[in-house]
Amino acid sequence: MKSINIHQAKTHLSRLVEEAARGEEIIIAKAGKPMVRLVPVTSSEGSRPLGSLAGRVRESEGWWAPDREIEALFYGDDEDRESAADPSGPGNQKDPR
């Protein structure tokens, strides 16, 4: 483990990053107090194999059921949808002109 002050870290950041990438742990201190640790990123961080939760997650009942409130926002309420489906409904008649 290597400890370095913040001024030196700013001056030699590229070199310190290379050292950390090779596996050396570097502590950066401010006024003699350790503040951060510079370590390499491991390739497995944040990656999960596809299907790793298969069989462990279940959908609640009605999960895929349509939400009537949201449908009404998109398509209008039931009356609007019925008149749109009925060619003789209000608003769907041909202009007599």
N, C-alpha and C positions, 0 to 999 in steps of 0.2 A: 504494500500500500504506500502510495506516494502522496505527500501533502504539499500544497503549493498555495501561495497567496493570490488573491484575485487579480492584482496588477500583473503578476507573472503569467497568470492564466490567460489574461487578455493578450499579452505579448506573444505567447507561445501556444495559442489555442489549437492551431492545425497539428502541431506535434503532439499535444496532449490527446487530441481526438484519435490520432493514429495509435498512440500507446494504449488508450482505453480499448480501441477496437481489437488490439492484440491480446486483450484480457487483463491488462493492468488496471487496478482500481486506483483512482485518483481523487483525493479529497481537496476541494477548493475552500480556502478559509478567508474570512474577512476580519481584519484586526486580530488575527490569531485564533479566531473562533471558527471551527468547521461549519460550513454552510451547506455545501452540496457534495454529492458523490458522482463522479463521472465514471460510468461503467458501460460496457458494450450492450447493445440491444441483442437479445437472443431471438433467433428466427421463429421460435415457437410461440412467442408472446402474441396474443391476440388471434391466433389461428386455431380454428376448430375444424375437425373433419366433418364433412357433410354427413348428415344422418346421425350425428352423435346423440341426439335427443329422441331418436325414433323409439316409439313405444313408451316414452316417459311423459309426453305432453298429450293432454286430452282436450278436446273442444267441449265447452259447456253446451248443455241442451239449448237449442235455438240459436246457436252461434251463426249459422248460415241463413237463418230466417230473415226476410227483408224487414227493414226498419220503416214502418209506415210514415213516420214523421219526416224522414229523409226522402222517401219516395215522393211525398207531397211537395217537398221543395223542388224536386226535379220535374215532376210530371203534373203537379197540381193535386187537388184532393180527388176523392172518388167520383164526385159529380163531373169534374172537368175531364177525367179519363173516360167516363161513360159517354159524354157528349162527343168526345173526339173519336170514339169507336163507332158511334152511331151516326151514319151519314145524314140522317134526317134531324139530328139534334140541333139545338140552337147554335148559331155561329157556323154551321156547316152547310147551310142552304145556299144555293146558287143565287147570285145577284140577279134580280129580275130585269135589270136594264138591258 
